Amino acid sequence: MIQPFTSDPLRWVAEDGQPIRELPARFTPDVLRGLHRDMVRAREFDRKLVTLLRQGRTTFYAQSRGMEATQVGLARSIQVGHDWVWPYYRDHALGLTMGVPLLDLVSQCLGTNSDPSRGRQMPHHFGAERQNFVSISSSIASQVPPAAGNALAQKYLGVGEITVCTFGDGATSEGDWHAGVNMAAVNGAPCLFVCENNQWAISTPLRAQTASETVHVKARAYGMPGYLVDGNDIVAVMEVMSSVAEEVRQGNGPALVECLTYRVGSHSNADADAEKNYRTREEVALWTGRDPIARVEGLLEHLGHPVSAEERADLIAATHREVDEAVRQAEASGQPDWRIMFEDVYADLPVHLREQAAFLRAEQTGGQA
């Protein structure tokens, strides 16, 4: 049932929640409620972080509202802690669902002492060792070549792992993307490339990025299968991702999956007036009506297990309390000391850095040793 290079996105559930093909047995009401909970938690984390940004308590944040089914579905389709993930900068829902502690995420965004990277990385650019979630980078598509290299190492070591590399549609216009995908394809590396196609690279639409009708068809040029999936249908995302990940794991080489979704919010805080500057209200309203959370709620109602307004309100309130407590703990941990600038890079600090550290120490102590 899961065929590459389809002209229409693969889907299992219509926008109103009605199944359009037989629902796989594993999607019981309890499982669907768990997925619904994950998506609501991701969205409310997103909402709270935007608030912290506007309060001046962090300096950068990239929203992912509307993309929850793609990221949560991917997280539930791989072997967390076994497989490796090379993410892009909008993947907090992916990280949260994989089990990255919310306190770590909040601390990283605030740059406090409880941040695992101790404030030395740009906000919202987290990594997680336990989950094999590689630190995020802002440089577009820069994660693709090292992800291919990571997958090559997995192949040579025979460890049964795969590498998952995510990126937005804008990354496919970068040379790094083509170099990395080609390297993985030529060497048969176990790499699952996932395009979270939210259709806008900041203010540049997909049609201005490529003459290809879709992203997934680019896989043909590299001799790998390409799949197009409705990224707002979490059942479709999980069915396709699980199947393709297993094919990759079995040694059949890399694959490309394009998840067609939409970034409802702005690109980041540097792009606060998306609708005014480059998108129409009609376009945003159209995609808001294709909301992935509402789709799962419609499916649960169809199955006779509706999510009540009270239940959803309780989920939202619980996430807000969780984030508020994480903020309290993060801020209570204090700000990192200036000395960490000179740590964790060199075993033996070079002379010029010792001199700089001495200069700063004198500045801090008023010239006293």
C-alpha positions, 0 to 999 in steps of 0.5 A, a space after each residue: 500500500 505504501 508506494 514511492 513517487 505517488 502524485 498525491 500525498 499518502 493519507 489515511 485520515 481525511 481532514 474532518 477525521 474520517 478514515 479514507 482507508 482501513 485504519 491499522 489495528 495498532 491505532 487504538 483509541 488509547 494510542 490515538 489519545 496518547 498521540 493527541 496528548 503529545 501533539 497538544 503538549 508540543 503546541 502548548 510548549 510552542 505557545 509558552 515559548 513565544 510568550 517567554 520570547 515576547 517577555 524578553 526572557 529568551 532571544 530567539 525561537 522558531 515556531 512549529 505550530 501546525 507541524 505537530 503530526 509530522 514531528 510527533 509521528 516521526 518520533 513514534 516511528 524510530 528506535 529512540 536512543 538507538 537510531 541517531 537524529 540530525 535535526 533542523 532548527 524547528 524540531 522541538 516537538 520531535 525532541 520532546 516526543 523522543 523524551 528530551 526533558 522539558 527542563 533541558 529544553 527550557 533551560 537551553 532557550 533561557 541559557 541558564 546554569 541548568 542548560 546542558 550546554 551551559 548557555 554556549 549555544 544559540 537559544 532553541 538549538 538544543 541537543 540530547 546525548 541520551 536520545 542521540 539527538 545531535 545539537 541543532 545548527 542554524 546553518 541551513 542544510 549543514 546537518 545533511 553531509 555529517 548525517 550521511 557520514 554518520 549513516 556510513 559509519 553505522 553501515 560499516 560497523 553493522 550496528 543495526 541503527 539508522 540515521 534520521 536527517 530532517 530539514 525544511 523545504 528551503 534546505 533542498 536549495 543548498 549545495 550541502 543537501 545535494 552533496 549529503 544526499 548523493 553521498 548517502 545514495 552512492 554508498 547505500 548508507 542507512 539514512 532516512 531523509 525527512 523533508 518537513 515541507 512547511 512550504 515557506 523558507 522564511 519568506 520564500 515560497 517553495 515555487 521560488 525554490 525549485 522547478 520540481 513539482 515536489 521535493 520527493 521526486 528529487 530522490 529519483 536523481 539519486 537512485 533512492 525511493 521518494 515518498 510523499 505523505 500528508 504531514 498533517 495526518 499522523 496515522 499516515 506519517 507513522 505508517 509511512 515512516 515506520 515502513 520506510 525506516 524498516 526498509 532502510 534498516 534492512 540495508 536497502 539504502 537511503 530514502 527520502 520522505 516529504 511530509 506536506 505540512 504548513 508553518 502556521 506561525 511566523 518563521 521566528 521572532 525576526 519575522 513577526 508579520 508573516 501575513 502582512 509581509 508575504 502570506 495571505 490571510 486566506 492561505 493561512 486560514 486554509 491551512 489552519 482548517 487542516 489542523 493536525 490536532 483537530 484531525 485526530 480529535 475528529 478521528 477519535 469522535 468517529 471511533 466513538 471516543 471523543 475528546 471533550 472540551 474539558 479534557 483538552 483544557 486539562 491537557 493545555 493547563 497541565 503543559 502550561 504548569 509543566 513549562 512554568 515550573 521548568 522556567 522557575 527551576 531554570 531561572 533559579 539555577 542562575 546565569 553561567 559564569 564567564 569562565 565557561 567560555 574557556 572550558 571544554 574545548 582544549 585539554 591544555 588551554 593555549 597561551 592566547 586564551 590563558 591571556 584572555 582569561 587573565 584579562 577578563 579575570 582582572 576586569 571582573 575583580 577590579 585588577 586584583 589577582 
